[in-house]
């Protein structure tokens, strides 16, 4: 079994190749409406961040101006999201550019977190679980959905997989052993539900959110498919 899992991971890592010689990585964000935030991008070389690079930030196609990347390769720009909803972020450095999303929400908004590797990927396959796209679309109409990067695949690889499989364009944020849940509540948001694997479910337990998993995990509802998740979650 272990060899099979390893083989699947290797296949996925080959399917989503590593970064090119140079790249610009833009972090997706979930932020309160009307509050100033710092947009963040990383200019990468083959192995390390590239400092001293001129970086230009764009929001929904409008330039916010330029900044200089620090020694660690990170560059920042201030921005105030005045409206609720998704903003398209683009960052350009020389010939390279990266894209990301900023989701602006009212304080008190209830978010549904979806562990991509723990709930969307069919076991031992790169294919999505049956019905998950449709149900996520329905959930997102009622509560904002945020995808979690939790395992071997990078955030960039997950975005490529989501786009390839025609998922909604929604933020993908690192789980970071549960730190994301602390950060989101500190911003004034609530966690409506968490859908995923055992470690993700366990890390969110203190927030008393609804929890759904395809495994038998204490404190969560074990489900057989995404249709069941939809029935249970959408009636709440």
N, C-alpha and C positions, 0 to 999 in steps of 0.2 A: 504493500500500500504506500509506504513512504517513497519508494522509487517512482511509483505512478504519480504521486503529487509533485515530486521534484521534476519529473518529466513535463508535467503540465506547466509548471512555473517557467521552466526553460523555454518551452514552446511560446508562452506568452511574452517572455522577455525578448525573444527573437522576433516575435510579431510586432512588438513595439520597440524599435531600436533606441539606443542611448542617444544622448544629445550630440549634436554636430560639433565641429571644431569650435564654433562660437554660437552663442544663443542668448536670447533674452527671455527670462522667466518672469511672468507677471502673476502675482498671487491673487487668487479670488478672495473677496472679502464680504462679510455680512455686517452692516453698520446701521446705527440709528439715523433716521431721517433728520436732516437739518444740523447735524453735528459735524464739525470739521474732523477730517480723517487724513492720514498720511498714506497716499498710494505708494506701493512698494514694488520695485522690480530688481531683478538680479541679472547683471551682465556676466555671462560665463565664458571662460576659455575652455580649452580641452579638459582641464582638470580643476582649475581654480577660478575664482571670481576675478574679473578684470577691473582694476581701479583706474580712476582718471578718465573714464569714458564719458563723452557728452551724450546725455540721454534726454529724449523729448517725450513728454506724456500727452496723450490724447484721450478725451472722454467724449463718447458718441461723435467722434470725428472732429471735435474742436480741440485745438492745441491749448494746453495749460502752460506751456513754456518748457524750458530746458533745465536740467540739473546735472551735476557731476557725480559719477559713481565713486564711492569711497574705496578704500584699500581692499575691502572684502567683496567688492563688486556690486554692492547694493546702492540703489539710488531712490530718492523719495521726492514726493511732491504733494503739497497740501491741496485738499479738495473738500467742498461742502456739498453733499447731495441734497438738493432742495426738494426733490420729488421722491415719491415712493416708487419702487420697482427696480428693474435691472438697468445698469449702466454698462456700456461696452468700453473697456479700457484697452488702449493700445500704447505700447511703448517702443520707441525706435532708437537704435544705437547704430550709427553708421549704416551698413547694409542689412543689419539684422533687426528683427522686430518680434515682439511677443504680444499676446492678447490675453485678456482676463475679464472677469466679471466682478462688478460691485453690486450687491443686493442691498438696497436701502429700505428699511422697514420702520414702522412705528414702534416705539417702545411698548412692550407688552405683547408683541406678536408671538404667536405660537408656531414653532418651527418643527418640521418632521425631518429627522436625519436618516439617511439611507446609506448603509455600509455597502459600497459597490461590490467588493470581493466577497463579502459575507452574505449577500442577499440577491444580487442581480445576476452574477455569473452562475450558470448551470454547473453543477459539480463535475469536475474533471473535463471541462469543456470551456472554450472561449465564447460560447453562445449565451445570450441572455435567457433567463428563465421565462417560461411562457406567461404572457399576459402582463409582465411587469411594466412595460412602456405605457400601456393604456391606463393601468391603475395609478401609476405615478402622475400621469397627466390629470387624472381626476382629483387626486390628493392635492396637487399643486394649485388647483382652482379654489380649494377651501383653505389650505394652509401652505405657506411657503416650504418648498422642499430643498434641502441642501445635501449634496452627496459627500460622503466621507472617503478619504484615502486612508486605508488602514494596514495594508500588507506590502507584498513585494513590489507591486507595480507603483511607479511614480505617479504623481498627480498629472503630469503631462500625458503619460501612457493611458491613464484612465480617461482623460478627456478625448483622446483619439478613439478609444474603444466606444465611448458613449456616442460620439458623433457618427462613427461607422455604423452603429446599430440604431441610429435615428431616435435617440433620446432627446428630450427637451434640453435646451441649452441653459443649464442651471449651475450655480457655483459648486466647485469641488474644493474642499478644504481638508488639510491633514487632521487626522484624529488625534495624534500626539498623545497616545495612552490616556485619552479622556480629557486632556487639558482644554480641548475645544469647547467642551460643555461648560467648564468654569468660565471661560472667556465670554461665551455667548450670554450666560446669565448675568455676568458683571456688566454687560452692555445694556441690560434691561429687558432682554428677551426671555421667553419661556420655551421649554422643550416639550412639545406636544407628544412626540413619539420617537422611538429609536427602533430601526429595523436592521438587524444584522446578526453577527456572530457572537460567541460567548464573551469575549473580552470587551467588545464594544458595549454589549448589554450590561455587563458587570460595572463598567466604568461610569455608566449613567444612572445607576441604581439610586444614588442619594438624591437625585432630582425628581424622583417619583413620577417619571414619565411613563406613558404606555410603552410596552416593549413587545416586539414580535420577532420570532426567529424560526428558521427551518430546522432547528435543533431543539432538544429538550433541555432548556436552561431554567434554572430556578429564578422566579421573579418575572418570567416572560411567558407570552402565549405562543405555544408551538403551533405553527401553521403548515398546511400541506402545499399551498400555492399562493400566488399573489391575489387571486380572486378573493380568497378568504381574508387576506390582509385588508383589501378594499372594503369588504362587507363589515368587518369589525371596526375599522378606523373611521370610515366615512359616516358612520351612524353616531359617533361620539360628539 
